[in-house]
Amino acid sequence: MCSIVGINGRNVKEQLLDMMSVLSHRGPDGQGIYSDNKIYLNNDIYDANSSDFMLGHNLLSIVGINELQPLVSNNLVLISNAELYNYEDLINQYNISDLKTGSDCEVILKIIEYNYEGNLKEAVLKSISLFDGDYAFCITDGDDYIVIRDDVGVKPLYYASGDDCFAFASEQKALKKIGLTNIRNLNPTYMIFNDDIVEIIKEKTHTDYFEDYETAKNTLKKVLKDAVSKRAHNLDKVALLFSAGVDSTLIAVLLKQLGVNVTLYTIGTENSQDLKFAKKIAKDIDLPLKTRIIDKDVVEESFCPTIKTIEDTNLMKIGVGMTIKLTSQLAREDNQKVILSGQGADELFAGYNRYKNKYNQPQELICELDHDLNNIYDVNLERDDKATMSNSVELRVPFLDKNVINTALKMPISYLLKSEEDNIRKHILRDVAYELGVPEEIAYRPKKAAQYGTGIDKIIRKKIIKKEPYCKILK
């Protein structure tokens, strides 16, 4: 993927260059700047005129050619950290024939231009309902500017203001670099409009439940197949974060059925559950698996770098973040640029153990599921994106496809949980996985969180945080 940064202030060139430099790991393939109605690319960015409003972009090239940003069409300028899965459909539907690049991000610009009649805000709000993908972008018409992210928050976006400026960036560290401290992540139901935070959509909620289990299963099968297919489209190869649980194994099976060149990646301590199951299941489903055995030394060496990467000192987030960071590092060694994960399945299908405690309070459970989905950007997605992008690998999450989400929001509790003692949970997803080809022992294997399955959490809690340098920095 990429990184985007922007700043509104007074003669902000040096601050913008500092922000871009800090985020260079997110886009090693090129750079671009917008300033004073001009575009500067690669080495020319240092010759850019300083102005009061500037945008910057670091490129990680995945799809297309000549993709350097900012992108320009008439008076509209766009910088985007995006993967638009329906860009080919939009090109055909709107007869877009004047594309200058092969980038899906240019389609975002063209659709907004199609809806633009002098009011940027109206054009953006009309356009985002057409986009099927994961994105964070800024667009300006020279008078106004808007910063927005997809309605789940798959791609991270932060903002902050100081005495003389307002800035946004793909990671907090870019804002900290220029001395801003009151940093907030942008709630996906809001957008930034000329330095103001404006609500644009309502949060997601359960509604219109399925009345027939078979109909629900068949619908879920279709949208899951489509979601995985979209995220592997036009890729020569793809990586998969593989724990050998039902979520990642289902993705693996679907990728294989689609004929995608996929490699599974797993890390763990020598006798960890994830490594044990990953080796067995990879053999059972006949897919290549790359593994790395980690120990106390690796975990300790990775502890502070992980905190720096995920920009958080929450112990649970460190454990998961380290797992993803080290696994995506393994994928990057194979020159992988895209890695898929099963993130989101637990929030959608009641996978966490705590959900069963509210089985007898179904309305409270529905509210908790809705809350967790609407806050997954803050709890999980931003951490995961930063962990993979620290290795310049783009994360894609099929379970958070908009059609999968809309299907999951129609599931009655009885399709997900069976009782207060239900240690399996996610029943409809497990049934779907089994029917689609996931081995039975995995389809109905109880969940174990990533940091526990790899053995990382045990090392951190028993060996690392008791040491003086580390215990002081944890929340």
C-alpha angles and dihedrals in degrees: 000000000000145000128249128197135175139174135192114198139083122322092334102174097113093048091049093050090049091052092049092048093054090053098044091116089068092058118023095158101073148328138228140181135198116207134152092354093306134107123222122189134200112324091005091069089084089060093053118127113251113241141163096261121040137166129201136193135192113198130221103182115220108144129021139005134270088026100154113138154251092071119207134200118169106309096342122098123188137189114184143181095195151138110196108192097189097046093118091052091050092050090055096040094052097033093237106183106154100073114147096194139032090238123124087216090069088060089060088056094047095049091050089048090051089056095040116112099158096295111094095188094054091046094052094046091050091048104047092064086064096052120098106188150059116291152150116188146159123215130182135184093196093264104051133023132203131196118194142160134204115282094255096045099236090153116056124240130176135181139188140171133217136186092283108015149041119212142176133194145168091250135029094236091070091058092044089052090065094046101263115142110168091079123168134177115238111250106232091232089064137058135202112247114182094328093316125110110231128185113234109166140018124250121268119265139180114261145146097031124213112255096198125056095208092052090050092049094049092047091049092050092054098047092046092052090049093047093053092043092053092052094051097041115128093003121129090206140355138199127222128207097229125197093156090239121132095267099053093036091054090053090048092052092048092049090052092048089052091054094243119159097241132171122194120223126200135167131188147130115291096269098027122142094236094055093045095051094037093058093048097045095043087056093046094052092037100236128138116258129197117196139182125200112218131193140183093287093054092047092049092047090050097045101087095033088054092052089050091049099047093035092223137101098201106131096223092049090050091055094049093039092053091050092053095041094052094042094050088047087059090051092048089056085064090051092251114162100182128048127182127210139185093239114147100030094103094051092047099044103029098256101154119094093233092065094070090062089072097046090116092048099057097170091051089048091051089051090050092050091049091048093050093049093048091049099040089105090064099038103041120352100063090048093049095046093050091047094055095037090055082073094040091251120135118228121219124187116198095185089063093057108131093241092050090050093049090050093048091050088063094057117114115224090249089067091056108035133028104190147338087274095051106137094171103052124163089073100167092048091049092049090050091048092051093048090049093054109274110143111260095239090058098038089060099031112126115250122261118186118247096247091052098043092054095046092238096117092053091053093046094049098041103032112018114037093049089067116096099239093054108037092063095059098053125098 
